[in-house]
Each structure stands twice: as C-alpha cells, then as structure tokens.
Amino acid sequence: MGVVYKAQDTKLDRFVALKFLPLHLSTSEQDKARFIQEAKAASAINHANICTIYSIDEYSGKILIAMELVVGRTLQERKNSFSLKQAIDIGIQDAEWLAAAHEKGIVHRDIKPNNIMIRKDGIVQTMDFGLAKPSGAPACRSRPRKT
C-alpha cells in the first residue's frame, strides 16, 4: 500500500526507509486512515522482528511513514534457498513477532512472503502492517486444554 524509498536522515546521519501513500490513493480519507493505522499498529510493538517506525509525517501534501531501513531479501525471494534448520528458525521468529503483536491486541491480517525480510545475519523482520488493526478483544492468552 505504498511506495518505499531509501533516504538519508540528515539530523541523525543514518539511512531510513520512507514509505509514501501512492498518489492515486492520497486523496481518499479512508486510505489515509488505513495508512496511519499501519504506522500506529507497527509502532505500538517494540520487537526485534518488527521494523521500527520512527514517525508519520507529511511532505508536500503527501503522507509518509519514516521507518528503519532493513537490508536483506524478502522471504519471497529466498523461499527456495533454505535448509530445514533455517526454515524452522524463520518460522520461530515469525511466531515470536506475531505473539508480540497479539499481546498488544493487534491482528496483522496480511502475512505473506513479500512482507517479511530476512537480513544477512538471519534475523527476520516484518515490514508491512497495512491491514493490521486492533483486535477489539483482550490480548490472546493460551488456555489449558481439557483432555
């Protein structure tokens, strides 16, 4: 739901990613609200496997999300190059960030290989919370199973 650019943060001397709402969507109040909801959902969770959101801003009348620049390849790009051990590790990391989101009452709703980056050091990070929303229910808790 956006166009992402690599940019230089001149105040803190670092590279960041800037995600802009596409021009064809930027006039719709519904799309603006969804874009802002994405930033709020991701920024509500402090977890190593979730891309850090720095701010929501506006530039020349366009809404943007400033976020951590994650260097790596998407799960989609790498999906055929994993050993069994790597695949299990990726699955565990995904389960950990999902659990963190659910603990905050946030449901992602758009988990797919293009939204998950794998850094060179093997750390998995989800990049896109575009369809995420508060669950409206208490945080997920595991319950004992009756046997």
Secondary structure by P-SEA (a helix, b strand, c coil): cbbbbbbbcccccbbbbbbbccccccccaaaaaaaaaaaaaaaacccccccccccccccccbbbbbbbbccccccccccccccaaaaaaaaaaaaaaaaaaaaaccccccccccccccccccbbbbccccccccccccccccccccc
